[in-house]
Amino acid sequence: MAEETKRPPVITDEVATIEKDIDIFAGWLKRLENPDPVLRTEAAGKGLKLYDEVDRDAHAGSVLQQRILAVVGKEWDVIPAKSSRKLGRPASTSQEQVVADFVSEVLENCNFDQARQEILKAVLYGFYGLETLWEPRDTAIVIRRILGKHPRRFVFTPEREPRLLTPRDMVDGEALPERKFVFLTWGDSDNPYGRGLGQKLWWAVWFKKHGVKFWLVFLEKFGMPTVKGKYPAGTGPEQKKALLEAIEAIQNDTGLTMPDTMDVEFLEASRAGTVTHEQLCNYMDRQISKAVLGQTASTEGTPGKLGNEESQENVRQELIEADADLLDSCLNETLVRWIVDFNFPGTAAYPKLKTYAAAKPDLKQQSEIDKTLVVDIGLPVGTAYFYETYGIPAPQEGEETVGNTKKAAAKKEEKAAFAEKAGRLFPDQDALDRAVEGLSLQGQAEGILKPLVEMIQAGSSYEEILEILEEAYPALNDQALEDMLARAMFAAETWGRLNA
């Protein structure tokens, strides 16, 4: 008897925990320090508030907003449990549909889109938190409002548990209640603080900021000539002061007075080289765009231009879909489950929030393809395909429809009436048509094609079939067809002469 196959042991606990990370040391603290290298060297006690300066930069804030709003602006839906993730697919049971509809109604009746916009700031900071304000309403527990909370107010324990920094505990923080706070971690699943884009954007924004500062100094120095005042030897302090005041007055006044023993001249500044501060700032803006959007076409490209910019737009679309999937996963594990637990206790299968972030298909291009397949090639396609592809609901039985159905039916009736009328006007033609229809064209064709088909079936390969046809071609008899056509032409000519 063969030995029974045993299942190998399964280790369910985490092995490579944060406590074992040699690069992270908490010491006697109960909290875990943020390992962000930029914060450790540049924050000077500000913590994650340092990245507020990144968000305040005009270009960095703009591209971050583009990335966030690209997700928030997409349609979303709550998919019932055990059903397809496809929009509009019904649940397997009515109860599952009821649960999904309830969750969707709760989210629609609160500031859900604003909450999604705020929590996606985790892209910049590494993580971001939301506080849920619950409210009893009749027999249900619903969300009254969702508030965004700046990540500077939270720390994490080595067990990845979030804690709130308060005036009473500004070091380790206070524990948070369950089913109250939602945290989205971005960039690093092992590190609860995440790895936000602030680490990449900080230095680009810093260099750009100081580049603008030196640019302004440069414009002041080279945009206006320096004034030089001359005074003779032995001039007293009062006269020197008067000369300096006269020089300062040149920048604002249209005229000035001074002793004839003093002189004023302008010094023109000169420089060499072609690299400007503007080029430095533009370069930093491009680096910021690449870090946030994965490309520069969205901020600097030409709309509608093909080629490289089209491929860059595809990169941006991939980032949008990835952010949407990450956000959906976070909310499905927290907010959606909490709503179900409060209102439908004992539910085993939970509905899923789904953001439809995929790019919409080009319906014009698709219609051209469908026309080629159906009209030109003749591919049989069911009508359900067209209703589903173009998002058009199928008409109900007895429902009035729009389109060319009536027009097509009218044309068909018009053609039939014309054919009937033509038959009455040309009886000779009708008789001739009936005579031609009486000819046994099918029998003649079979007599010619039958030996040809037998020869093709006798061959085992294309080369052998060609050899057989070449040898037998002179023996093929098409005289029967020629005789039939001659008799038909003679009948038509005779009928025409008799009825002329």
KOLFIZA-960784 format. One line per field, with one value per residue (C-alpha): residue number from 1; residue in three letters; x, z, y. Coordinates in Angstrom, 3 decimals, padded with zeros to 6 digits, always signed. Layout:
REM KOLFIZA-960784
pos: [NUM  ...]
code: [ALA  ...]
x: [X  ...]
z: [Z  ...]
y: [Y  ...]
//
This chain:
REM KOLFIZA-960784
pos: [1  2  3  4  5  6  7  8  9  10  11  12  13  14  15  16  17  18  19  20  21  22  23  24  25  26  27  28  29  30  31  32  33  34  35  36  37  38  39  40  41  42  43  44  45  46  47  48  49  50  51  52  53  54  55  56  57  58  59  60  61  62  63  64  65  66  67  68  69  70  71  72  73  74  75  76  77  78  79  80  81  82  83  84  85  86  87  88  89  90  91  92  93  94  95  96  97  98  99  100  101  102  103  104  105  106  107  108  109  110  111  112  113  114  115  116  117  118  119  120  121  122  123  124  125  126  127  128  129  130  131  132  133  134  135  136  137  138  139  140  141  142  143  144  145  146  147  148  149  150  151  152  153  154  155  156  157  158  159  160  161  162  163  164  165  166  167  168  169  170  171  172  173  174  175  176  177  178  179  180  181  182  183  184  185  186  187  188  189  190  191  192  193  194  195  196  197  198  199  200  201  202  203  204  205  206  207  208  209  210  211  212  213  214  215  216  217  218  219  220  221  222  223  224  225  226  227  228  229  230  231  232  233  234  235  236  237  238  239  240  241  242  243  244  245  246  247  248  249  250  251  252  253  254  255  256  257  258  259  260  261  262  263  264  265  266  267  268  269  270  271  272  273  274  275  276  277  278  279  280  281  282  283  284  285  286  287  288  289  290  291  292  293  294  295  296  297  298  299  300  301  302  303  304  305  306  307  308  309  310  311  312  313  314  315  316  317  318  319  320  321  322  323  324  325  326  327  328  329  330  331  332  333  334  335  336  337  338  339  340  341  342  343  344  345  346  347  348  349  350  351  352  353  354  355  356  357  358  359  360  361  362  363  364  365  366  367  368  369  370  371  372  373  374  375  376  377  378  379  380  381  382  383  384  385  386  387  388  389  390  391  392  393  394  395  396  397  398  399  400  401  402  403  404  405  406  407  408  409  410  411  412  413  414  415  416  417  418  419  420  421  422  423  424  425  426  427  428  429  430  431  432  433  434  435  436  437  438  439  440  441  442  443  444  445  446  447  448  449  450  451  452  453  454  455  456  457  458  459  460  461  462  463  464  465  466  467  468  469  470  471  472  473  474  475  476  477  478  479  480  481  482  483  484  485  486  487  488  489  490  491  492  493  494  495  496  497  498  499  500]
code: [MET  ALA  GLU  GLU  THR  LYS  ARG  PRO  PRO  VAL  ILE  THR  ASP  GLU  VAL  ALA  THR  ILE  GLU  LYS  ASP  ILE  ASP  ILE  PHE  ALA  GLY  TRP  LEU  LYS  ARG  LEU  GLU  ASN  PRO  ASP  PRO  VAL  LEU  ARG  THR  GLU  ALA  ALA  GLY  LYS  GLY  LEU  LYS  LEU  TYR  ASP  GLU  VAL  ASP  ARG  ASP  ALA  HIS  ALA  GLY  SER  VAL  LEU  GLN  GLN  ARG  ILE  LEU  ALA  VAL  VAL  GLY  LYS  GLU  TRP  ASP  VAL  ILE  PRO  ALA  LYS  SER  SER  ARG  LYS  LEU  GLY  ARG  PRO  ALA  SER  THR  SER  GLN  GLU  GLN  VAL  VAL  ALA  ASP  PHE  VAL  SER  GLU  VAL  LEU  GLU  ASN  CYS  ASN  PHE  ASP  GLN  ALA  ARG  GLN  GLU  ILE  LEU  LYS  ALA  VAL  LEU  TYR  GLY  PHE  TYR  GLY  LEU  GLU  THR  LEU  TRP  GLU  PRO  ARG  ASP  THR  ALA  ILE  VAL  ILE  ARG  ARG  ILE  LEU  GLY  LYS  HIS  PRO  ARG  ARG  PHE  VAL  PHE  THR  PRO  GLU  ARG  GLU  PRO  ARG  LEU  LEU  THR  PRO  ARG  ASP  MET  VAL  ASP  GLY  GLU  ALA  LEU  PRO  GLU  ARG  LYS  PHE  VAL  PHE  LEU  THR  TRP  GLY  ASP  SER  ASP  ASN  PRO  TYR  GLY  ARG  GLY  LEU  GLY  GLN  LYS  LEU  TRP  TRP  ALA  VAL  TRP  PHE  LYS  LYS  HIS  GLY  VAL  LYS  PHE  TRP  LEU  VAL  PHE  LEU  GLU  LYS  PHE  GLY  MET  PRO  THR  VAL  LYS  GLY  LYS  TYR  PRO  ALA  GLY  THR  GLY  PRO  GLU  GLN  LYS  LYS  ALA  LEU  LEU  GLU  ALA  ILE  GLU  ALA  ILE  GLN  ASN  ASP  THR  GLY  LEU  THR  MET  PRO  ASP  THR  MET  ASP  VAL  GLU  PHE  LEU  GLU  ALA  SER  ARG  ALA  GLY  THR  VAL  THR  HIS  GLU  GLN  LEU  CYS  ASN  TYR  MET  ASP  ARG  GLN  ILE  SER  LYS  ALA  VAL  LEU  GLY  GLN  THR  ALA  SER  THR  GLU  GLY  THR  PRO  GLY  LYS  LEU  GLY  ASN  GLU  GLU  SER  GLN  GLU  ASN  VAL  ARG  GLN  GLU  LEU  ILE  GLU  ALA  ASP  ALA  ASP  LEU  LEU  ASP  SER  CYS  LEU  ASN  GLU  THR  LEU  VAL  ARG  TRP  ILE  VAL  ASP  PHE  ASN  PHE  PRO  GLY  THR  ALA  ALA  TYR  PRO  LYS  LEU  LYS  THR  TYR  ALA  ALA  ALA  LYS  PRO  ASP  LEU  LYS  GLN  GLN  SER  GLU  ILE  ASP  LYS  THR  LEU  VAL  VAL  ASP  ILE  GLY  LEU  PRO  VAL  GLY  THR  ALA  TYR  PHE  TYR  GLU  THR  TYR  GLY  ILE  PRO  ALA  PRO  GLN  GLU  GLY  GLU  GLU  THR  VAL  GLY  ASN  THR  LYS  LYS  ALA  ALA  ALA  LYS  LYS  GLU  GLU  LYS  ALA  ALA  PHE  ALA  GLU  LYS  ALA  GLY  ARG  LEU  PHE  PRO  ASP  GLN  ASP  ALA  LEU  ASP  ARG  ALA  VAL  GLU  GLY  LEU  SER  LEU  GLN  GLY  GLN  ALA  GLU  GLY  ILE  LEU  LYS  PRO  LEU  VAL  GLU  MET  ILE  GLN  ALA  GLY  SER  SER  TYR  GLU  GLU  ILE  LEU  GLU  ILE  LEU  GLU  GLU  ALA  TYR  PRO  ALA  LEU  ASN  ASP  GLN  ALA  LEU  GLU  ASP  MET  LEU  ALA  ARG  ALA  MET  PHE  ALA  ALA  GLU  THR  TRP  GLY  ARG  LEU  ASN  ALA]
x: [+000.000  +001.436  +002.180  -000.409  +000.732  +001.053  +000.631  +003.851  +003.804  +002.523  +004.183  +001.549  +003.542  +005.855  +009.508  +011.410  +009.793  +010.737  +012.378  +014.899  +015.706  +019.346  +018.799  +015.950  +016.600  +013.917  +015.929  +013.920  +011.178  +007.849  +007.493  +009.211  +011.261  +010.603  +013.612  +013.194  +016.793  +015.688  +013.754  +016.700  +019.129  +016.992  +013.856  +015.490  +012.628  +009.860  +009.203  +006.791  +005.886  +009.052  +007.213  +004.577  +007.165  +007.178  +003.411  +003.619  +005.848  +003.718  +004.900  +005.245  +001.819  +000.315  +001.591  +000.720  -002.798  -002.974  -002.057  -004.531  -007.483  -006.926  -007.997  -010.688  -012.321  -012.952  -016.284  -016.554  -019.040  -019.557  -019.570  -021.637  -019.836  -019.289  -020.056  -018.035  -016.032  -017.668  -019.911  -023.589  -023.168  -025.840  -025.005  -025.477  -028.072  -030.462  -028.969  -025.509  -027.007  -028.753  -025.474  -023.622  -026.355  -026.320  -022.541  -022.767  -025.527  -023.515  -020.459  -022.493  -024.095  -020.818  -017.760  -016.276  -014.602  -012.957  -011.721  -010.224  -008.499  -006.936  -005.820  -004.050  -001.604  +000.158  +001.844  +003.799  +004.187  +004.411  +001.224  -001.896  -004.760  -008.525  -010.790  -014.317  -017.156  -019.954  -023.569  -026.576  -029.458  -032.700  -031.567  -028.367  -024.848  -023.690  -020.792  -021.498  -018.138  -014.589  -011.771  -008.228  -005.450  -001.908  +000.607  +002.855  +000.383  +000.957  +003.701  +003.801  +004.918  +007.237  +004.041  +002.815  +000.077  -000.655  -000.583  -001.694  +000.771  -000.943  +000.164  -000.107  +002.146  +004.331  +006.844  +005.093  +001.567  -001.802  -003.488  -006.311  -009.753  -010.681  -012.781  -012.074  -008.933  -007.972  -004.314  -003.053  +000.615  +002.323  +005.618  +006.705  +004.450  +007.038  +007.504  +004.301  +005.574  +005.766  +008.160  +006.571  +007.696  +008.764  +012.117  +012.626  +011.017  +012.633  +016.026  +014.576  +012.303  +015.145  +017.539  +014.779  +013.890  +017.456  +017.913  +015.041  +016.578  +019.924  +018.093  +016.476  +019.853  +021.252  +018.475  +019.012  +022.739  +022.815  +019.488  +020.438  +023.929  +025.838  +026.257  +029.749  +030.276  +033.584  +034.662  +037.997  +040.517  +039.850  +036.063  +034.355  +031.902  +028.905  +029.734  +030.305  +026.917  +025.304  +026.929  +025.626  +022.114  +022.370  +023.375  +020.425  +018.102  +019.128  +017.107  +013.833  +014.141  +014.400  +017.051  +019.559  +021.980  +025.563  +028.688  +030.691  +033.667  +031.872  +031.051  +028.701  +029.140  +027.442  +029.266  +027.918  +028.193  +029.333  +029.243  +030.156  +028.460  +025.046  +023.688  +020.991  +019.124  +015.964  +017.423  +018.193  +014.622  +013.145  +015.368  +014.192  +010.560  +011.123  +012.630  +009.609  +007.238  +009.102  +009.050  +005.306  +003.800  +006.462  +006.848  +006.790  +004.223  +001.298  +002.833  +005.027  +003.751  +001.695  -001.927  -002.751  +000.863  +001.667  +004.820  +006.796  +004.212  +001.543  +003.734  +004.423  +000.687  +000.401  +002.926  +000.763  -002.293  -000.491  +000.266  -003.393  -004.585  -001.976  -002.988  -006.669  -006.069  -004.019  -006.706  -009.497  -007.593  -007.073  -010.711  -012.026  -009.999  -011.158  -014.064  -016.199  -015.792  -016.633  -019.867  -020.909  -019.889  -021.895  -025.050  -024.950  -023.179  -022.235  -021.666  -019.027  -018.461  -017.941  -018.661  -015.791  -015.218  -014.041  -012.673  -012.909  -009.565  -008.870  -008.718  -011.983  -011.865  -011.962  -015.531  -015.002  -012.082  -013.997  -017.003  -014.795  -013.428  -016.928  -018.123  -015.266  -015.966  -019.748  -020.371  -017.265  -016.290  -019.751  -018.802  -021.986  -022.190  -025.013  -026.766  -025.892  -022.248  -023.051  -025.258  -022.508  -019.574  -021.146  -022.947  -026.422  -029.269  -031.200  -034.808  -037.528  -040.210  -042.771  -040.600  -040.503  -037.094  -035.173  -032.918  -033.268  -035.551  -038.634  -036.593  -035.149  -038.599  -039.941  -037.099  -037.783  -041.457  -040.506  -038.235  -040.925  -043.509  -041.082  -040.369  -044.074  -044.720  -041.808  -043.215  -046.520  -044.801  -042.479  -044.300  -041.754  -038.958  -040.953  -041.414  -037.720  -036.794  -039.068  -037.467  -033.973  -035.018  -036.157  -032.684  -030.948  -027.917  -027.348  -027.189  -024.797  -022.541  -022.476  -021.559  -018.519  -017.377  -017.896  -014.727  -012.782  -013.870  -013.056  -009.543  -008.957  -010.168  -007.842  -004.749  -002.885  -001.003  -001.204  +001.626  -000.050  -003.411  -001.752  -000.084  -003.409  -005.216  -002.488  -002.707  -006.512  -007.278  -007.485  -010.034  -012.462  -015.597  -017.187  -019.140  -022.337  -022.195  -021.461  -024.459  -026.718  -025.685  -026.166  -029.715  -030.535  -029.259  -031.218  -034.437  -034.060  -033.409  -036.334  -038.773  -037.734  -038.266  -041.734  -042.897  -041.258]
z: [+000.000  -001.056  +001.680  +002.145  +000.667  +003.424  +003.001  +003.751  +006.841  +006.263  +008.041  +008.468  +010.535  +009.123  +009.449  +008.117  +010.585  +011.042  +014.376  +012.460  +009.933  +010.522  +008.941  +011.268  +014.978  +017.398  +020.571  +023.705  +021.758  +021.220  +017.802  +014.530  +013.046  +009.442  +007.454  +004.755  +004.070  +002.993  +006.208  +008.290  +006.735  +005.627  +007.775  +010.813  +013.040  +010.511  +009.730  +006.858  +006.856  +004.779  +001.764  +002.081  +000.393  -002.555  -002.845  -002.743  -005.823  -008.784  -011.175  -008.658  -007.186  -010.676  -011.843  -008.509  -008.874  -012.421  -011.214  -008.324  -010.217  -013.079  -010.662  -008.770  -012.038  -013.124  -012.621  -009.789  -008.689  -005.922  -007.368  -005.524  -003.970  -006.125  -009.322  -012.250  -011.860  -015.036  -014.770  -014.533  -013.966  -011.491  -008.258  -007.784  -005.039  -004.316  -000.833  -002.290  -004.577  -001.614  +000.313  -002.674  -003.310  +000.340  +000.363  -002.850  -001.410  +001.756  -000.237  -002.609  +000.268  +001.862  +000.631  -000.852  -003.881  -001.693  +000.644  -002.264  -003.487  -000.080  +000.663  -002.705  -001.343  -000.097  -003.510  -002.191  +001.525  +001.418  +003.450  +004.279  +006.723  +006.780  +009.803  +009.365  +011.193  +011.646  +012.267  +013.282  +010.897  +011.552  +011.905  +009.879  +010.560  +007.780  +007.105  +007.916  +006.717  +005.980  +007.101  +005.748  +008.360  +007.643  +008.031  +010.278  +013.091  +013.068  +013.856  +013.634  +015.982  +014.903  +014.530  +011.951  +014.245  +013.741  +016.708  +016.992  +018.265  +020.835  +023.362  +026.046  +024.148  +021.548  +021.318  +021.090  +020.396  +021.510  +020.272  +017.717  +017.900  +015.429  +012.319  +012.534  +010.571  +007.038  +005.960  +002.397  +002.124  -001.190  -002.631  +000.000  +001.501  +004.115  +005.485  +007.042  +006.283  +002.602  +000.105  -001.410  -004.362  -001.956  -001.731  -005.467  -005.781  -002.847  -004.423  -007.800  -006.067  -003.833  -006.737  -008.700  -005.749  -005.307  -009.050  -009.179  -006.288  -008.050  -011.295  -009.690  -008.396  -011.873  -013.463  -010.992  -011.566  -015.341  -016.084  -014.620  -014.785  -011.577  -010.720  -009.835  -008.015  -007.991  -005.489  -005.149  -002.461  +000.853  +000.550  +003.930  +005.232  +004.754  +001.099  +000.581  +002.119  -000.180  -003.193  -002.129  -001.725  -005.191  -006.617  -004.928  -006.269  -009.831  -009.671  -008.910  -009.734  -013.160  -012.082  -009.348  -008.221  -007.023  -006.763  -009.949  -008.183  -008.115  -011.029  -011.691  -014.358  -015.221  -015.263  -017.804  -016.607  -019.103  -019.012  -021.189  -021.718  -022.949  -019.994  -018.131  -014.877  -016.908  -018.463  -014.990  -013.817  -016.957  -016.508  -012.932  -014.049  -016.568  -013.869  -011.656  -014.501  -015.141  -011.463  -011.055  -014.469  -015.914  -018.901  -019.941  -022.777  -020.450  -019.440  -022.403  -025.370  -028.370  -028.147  -030.832  -031.899  -032.703  -032.079  -028.871  -027.064  -027.692  -026.090  -023.148  -022.643  -022.417  -019.560  -017.726  -018.252  -016.666  -013.583  -013.322  -013.423  -010.847  -008.446  -008.889  -008.136  -005.034  -003.743  -004.397  -002.561  +000.475  +000.690  +000.122  +003.080  +005.354  +004.585  +002.529  +005.068  +007.996  +006.372  +005.821  +009.321  +010.962  +008.905  +007.794  +010.592  +009.751  +006.057  +004.694  +001.219  +000.859  -002.165  -003.947  -004.871  -008.476  -010.195  -013.987  -014.763  -018.058  -021.108  -023.020  -026.466  -029.645  -030.771  -034.171  -034.921  -033.525  -035.721  -038.812  -037.840  -037.189  -040.561  -042.337  -040.558  -040.958  -044.240  -046.305  -045.067  -044.024  -040.586  -038.683  -035.450  -032.911  -032.112  -028.419  -029.297  -030.696  -027.747  -025.318  -027.265  -027.816  -024.480  -026.004  -024.118  -026.146  -026.873  -024.876  -026.574  -028.097  -027.452  -030.169  -031.843  -033.886  -036.853  -040.496  -040.045  -041.432  -044.194  -045.209  -045.232  -047.408  -049.897  -050.051  -050.792  -053.411  -055.208  -055.180  -056.609  -059.326  -060.314  -060.497  -062.633  -064.930  -065.511  -066.667  -069.033  -070.708  -071.161  -073.770  -071.241  -068.733  -071.277  -072.107  -068.412  -067.947  -070.957  -069.574  -066.142  -067.820  -069.004  -066.976  -066.045  -062.891  -064.769  -067.365  -064.663  -062.796  -065.992  -066.428  -062.791  -061.770  -063.432  -062.101  -058.514  -058.842  -060.026  -057.059  -054.589  -056.114  -055.397  -052.078  -052.275  -054.050  -056.416  -057.376  -057.981  -060.309  -062.298  -062.675  -063.857  -066.357  -067.877  -067.931  -068.919  -072.709  -072.035  -070.173  -072.345  -072.254  -075.524  -073.608  -072.010  -075.355  -076.974  -074.119  -074.395  -078.176  -077.820  -075.265  -077.513  -080.500  -078.454  -077.326  -080.840  -082.327  -079.674  -080.294  -084.063  -083.681  -081.310  -083.026]
y: [+000.000  +003.310  +005.762  +008.467  +011.804  +014.358  +018.078  +019.996  +022.212  +025.750  +028.682  +031.386  +033.906  +036.575  +035.636  +038.683  +041.090  +044.728  +043.937  +041.816  +044.551  +045.509  +048.935  +049.919  +050.304  +051.441  +050.979  +051.639  +053.433  +051.752  +053.376  +052.696  +055.531  +056.519  +055.258  +057.939  +059.123  +062.617  +063.189  +062.020  +064.511  +067.455  +067.588  +069.282  +068.212  +068.934  +065.287  +064.671  +068.381  +068.761  +067.391  +070.116  +072.326  +069.922  +070.142  +073.966  +074.042  +075.100  +072.389  +069.556  +070.308  +070.419  +067.025  +065.408  +066.752  +065.375  +061.898  +061.960  +063.438  +060.991  +058.231  +060.145  +061.203  +057.601  +055.849  +053.347  +050.735  +048.197  +044.687  +042.070  +039.133  +036.027  +037.887  +039.085  +042.286  +043.477  +046.522  +045.664  +041.901  +040.690  +038.905  +035.183  +035.793  +038.628  +039.146  +039.768  +042.399  +044.045  +044.257  +045.722  +048.296  +049.343  +049.866  +051.857  +054.058  +054.757  +055.803  +057.965  +059.864  +060.975  +062.865  +059.698  +061.314  +063.956  +061.248  +059.299  +062.447  +063.082  +059.532  +059.366  +061.946  +058.842  +058.974  +061.986  +061.228  +057.419  +056.920  +058.884  +058.468  +058.957  +059.128  +057.790  +059.513  +056.943  +057.868  +055.725  +056.346  +054.463  +050.859  +051.280  +052.554  +054.891  +057.229  +060.864  +062.194  +061.077  +063.405  +063.396  +063.405  +064.597  +061.756  +063.871  +063.117  +059.353  +056.886  +053.097  +050.385  +047.556  +045.500  +048.085  +049.356  +053.066  +055.445  +059.072  +061.687  +063.912  +066.557  +063.864  +061.462  +063.132  +060.281  +056.924  +058.190  +056.852  +053.690  +054.064  +052.433  +049.720  +050.376  +054.074  +054.997  +053.974  +054.109  +053.764  +052.779  +053.496  +052.321  +049.779  +047.118  +046.075  +049.588  +051.019  +054.525  +053.612  +055.118  +058.186  +060.233  +062.971  +061.213  +061.737  +065.153  +066.927  +067.599  +068.593  +071.128  +072.311  +072.948  +074.640  +076.871  +078.056  +078.321  +080.820  +082.759  +083.117  +083.843  +086.901  +088.049  +087.594  +089.647  +092.455  +092.458  +092.157  +093.792  +097.179  +098.709  +099.374  +103.046  +104.273  +107.592  +109.472  +112.105  +113.935  +113.170  +114.814  +114.664  +114.620  +112.016  +114.283  +114.815  +111.082  +110.379  +112.954  +111.273  +107.840  +109.232  +110.748  +107.370  +105.658  +108.354  +107.517  +104.248  +106.064  +109.792  +111.379  +113.919  +114.670  +117.396  +117.033  +119.191  +119.585  +118.083  +114.705  +112.387  +109.456  +106.773  +103.462  +100.135  +097.636  +094.037  +091.433  +087.648  +084.664  +081.304  +080.121  +078.121  +080.051  +079.706  +079.195  +076.051  +074.733  +075.332  +073.752  +070.716  +070.260  +070.555  +067.765  +065.545  +066.210  +065.272  +062.025  +061.089  +061.686  +060.918  +058.634  +060.983  +064.633  +064.594  +065.372  +068.703  +069.659  +067.625  +068.686  +067.482  +064.910  +064.396  +060.790  +058.811  +059.085  +061.196  +058.558  +055.894  +058.206  +058.658  +054.864  +054.960  +057.498  +055.286  +052.351  +054.463  +055.480  +051.875  +050.810  +053.600  +052.736  +049.040  +049.897  +052.273  +049.757  +047.037  +049.296  +050.386  +046.845  +045.578  +048.394  +050.715  +048.324  +045.510  +047.809  +048.974  +045.357  +044.253  +047.049  +046.475  +042.829  +040.925  +037.370  +038.053  +035.675  +037.085  +040.836  +043.030  +044.725  +048.347  +048.636  +051.744  +051.546  +053.157  +051.372  +053.603  +053.798  +052.137  +054.184  +053.448  +055.058  +052.767  +049.797  +050.590  +050.567  +047.153  +045.816  +047.140  +045.356  +042.076  +042.114  +043.960  +043.266  +039.794  +038.654  +037.361  +036.384  +038.410  +038.464  +041.728  +041.346  +042.030  +045.466  +046.438  +045.450  +046.922  +050.332  +050.512  +050.716  +049.007  +046.434  +047.464  +045.789  +043.756  +046.107  +049.165  +051.793  +051.897  +054.421  +053.781  +052.759  +049.736  +051.523  +053.106  +049.748  +048.153  +050.989  +050.531  +046.800  +047.403  +050.004  +047.546  +044.862  +047.283  +048.381  +044.785  +044.027  +047.120  +046.326  +042.866  +044.341  +046.825  +044.258  +040.898  +039.797  +040.102  +038.057  +035.285  +035.327  +035.151  +032.148  +030.458  +031.016  +029.748  +026.546  +025.739  +023.034  +025.124  +023.125  +019.861  +021.238  +022.667  +019.364  +017.557  +019.804  +020.066  +016.413  +015.049  +018.039  +017.383  +013.680  +014.510  +016.877  +014.267  +011.670  +013.781  +013.500  +016.818  +020.161  +019.195  +015.917  +017.642  +020.170  +017.370  +015.518  +018.646  +019.503  +016.020  +015.880  +019.473  +018.824  +016.053  +018.325  +018.722  +022.183  +021.638  +020.991  +024.407  +026.116  +024.365  +025.398  +029.056  +028.990  +027.628  +030.308  +033.121  +031.697  +031.504  +035.105  +036.392  +034.429  +035.638  +039.202  +038.962  +037.386  +040.143  +043.125]
//
